[in-house]
């Protein structure tokens, strides 16, 4: 799925700067306007091996891997409760079938291990963390270490409805991408 029409300009602007991409982005905006879709499409565009005007071509092997959900240089970090798992089996680390609604330090430490390795195809590595305000304090501090010493060719995209709930030190290390609510006529035309 491609970006929503009201995000196309912001996406093209960011993706077109792939050679000067900030190491950390904070995608903000009102709930329900497609921030997660925007972050995924940005990741897809950064990982694309044959971008067209900075955006994903949809035809290269990297786009194919991404569309199938198994690109080796893409990770998405969600609370356990938001991850898709088999309903009959508890999620890893979940006791009695209860799943965490926060992002735990172990998830962020696993990212630190990932970003310390070289990329699979000598291109970008993209990590999407959403919702960023779900980071436990220890997880936020662990992420801060990665943001302070950004690995090369890595883009960390935090998605948040409530960026004020993030540590000020995390917000200060991210370039903010504020997405707008679509104009009524544009949203109705899309629907």
Buried (B, 14 or more C-beta within 10 A) or exposed (E): EBBBEBBBEBBBEBBBEBEEBBBBBBBBBEEEBBBBBBBBBBBBBBBBBEBEEBBBBBEBEBBEBBEEEEBBBBBBBBBBBBEEEEEEEBBEEBEEEEBBEBBBBEBBBEBEEBBEEEBBBEBBBBBBBBBBBBBBEEBBBBBBEBBEEBBEBBBBBBBBBEBEBBBEEBBEBBEEBEBEEBEEEEBEEEE
